[in-house]
C-alpha cells in the first residue's frame, strides 16, 4: 500500500506542478488528502465523533459523504466540450482504483455509469494517464467494461466499442498495457 501512496503522491504532484497553491488548489489538495487517506484507511481522526457515552466512534457515513462530494465535484468540472482537466480526470480514475481496493460498491456503481462516457470525451488524456500510471489500468478498464452490464446501459454495444477502441488502445498503450486493459472486456 505504501507503493500506491507514493505513486498517487507523484501523480498529484505532476498534475499540480504548474499551478501555484491558490485557495482552489489548496481545497483540491485537501480533497486528494481525504481520498488518499480513505484508501490507506487513515481517516479515523478526521471522521470521528464522540457518542452519548463519551466513546470515540468512526463515522463511515460522514467519510463516504466527503468522498462522494469530492467525486461529484471532480466529475462535474467539465469544460464546454464535456472534457475534464488532467487533474480532475486523474482524480476520477483514482476513484476507480479506490473503489477496487476498498471494495466500495457505491463508487463501483457510480463509475459503471460515469466512466465510459467520460472516457469517450477524454480518450487521449485517459489513455495517457493509464500509460503513465499502470497501477490504474485494472480498476479503470474493469469499470469501463462494467458499463455494458450495468442497468440498461446498452446505449453503446460492447462489441462496437471494442471494434472502435481496440486500435486506439494498441496505438496509445504499450502492448502489455493494452492487453492488460482489454482482458477486462472478455
Order of alpha helices (4+ residues) and beta strands (2+ residues): alpha-alpha-beta-beta-alpha-alpha-alpha-alpha-alpha-alpha-alpha
